[in-house]
Amino acid sequence: MTTTQSTTTATTGADDQRSPVSTDAIWRLPVTVCRITGFLGERTSATLLERAIATTSDTLKPSMIRDQELDPDFRRSRSAQDFAAPELMAAIEEVLEPVEHTLGVSCRHTEPSYGLNVHNDGDFYREHQDSSAEFSPRRLLTFVYYLHRTPRPFTGGALRVFDAALPLHTEPTGQWQERTWRDWEPEHDSIVFFRPTAWHEVRPVNCPSGAHADSRFAVNGWLCSPDPSLTS
């Protein structure tokens, strides 16, 4: 009789200590993205679009991964790293303070690094980070400014930003790696800002004409902390 009562009590105690939260429970935290539409205005954005369209095949090169390797199964587009957009950089400087506050990052004493990315029919960029502890840790803020003809001559090409996902238990039984996300349309004269550690991708582009002028143009770049090797 005594033995039976002791066993029942021990089992009840173990049940009381078990978490009421399912082992499949996942934190899904939306990544903050700052988006501004009509950023430069009709005249300035038209000038910048003409400059982007004027880029030649000699200037545009196949886009690389991690700035050093080509993998057309992972990324397919063309890039021009010497593209100049001083008017865009000046406008970014004007809105930087509220962007910093919203994203919780300080960009004081940073330096810009940017280029032109061109996506045409069938182009894409699979999910990736712009920065990590091992790759480009100096990148503090990502920005992407979009340009295209109107009406938009392509479909697709959305920026997909994945939510952060973290299991509540150390040994989850569910498929916590399954992703949720939000898509941001590449609207002409719009810009987005987000932290470079966020996982994101460029969805495939469908451009029936295949014409260079009908591409999805984007000035893509980062604000980077100073290079220690140049300041020491």
C-alpha positions, 0 to 999 in steps of 0.5 A: 500500500505504501509503495503504491502511494509513493510511486503515484506521488513521484509520477504526479511530481514529474508531470507537474514539472513538465512544461505546458508549452508544446515541444513543437512551439517556435518563436517566429519573429518578423524582421523589421524592414524600413520601406520608403516609397517615392524616395527621390521623386519623379525627376531624379529617379528618371535620371537614375533609371536612364543611367542604369539603362545606359550601363553596357555589357562591358560594364555588367558582369555576372553577379558573384556570391560572397564577392568571390565565386560564381554559382548560376544555380544559386544566383543569376543576375548581372552587376556593375560595381562602379555604378555612381549614384551620389544623389541616392547616397545624399538622400540616404544620409537625410533619412539615416537617423530614423532608420537607425532608430527603427532598426536599432543600429548605429551607422556613425562613421560608416562608409557606403559600398554599393553597386547596380544589380540587374535582373532579367528573365529567369534571374534570381538570388536564393536565400542568403545573408549579407553579413555574418561573423565569418563573412563581411562582418563590417556591414551594418546596414543593407539598403536596396533602391529599385528602378524600372520602367513604368508600367512595370515590364516584368513580374516577380522579383520580390524581395523575400525577407524571412522571419527569424525562427527559434524553437522554445525548447532545446530539443524540438520535435517539430520542423522548426526550420520551415520558414515564414516570410514577407515579400516586398515588391520592387516598386520603382523609386522605393527603397528598403533598409534592413539588418544585413544578418537577415535571411532574404532572397530575390524571387525569380523574375519573368521579363517576357521581352528579355530587353535590358531596358525592361530589367529589374534594376536595383542599387544594392549596398551597405553602410560599413564600419571602417576597415581597421587595417586602414585606420590603425 
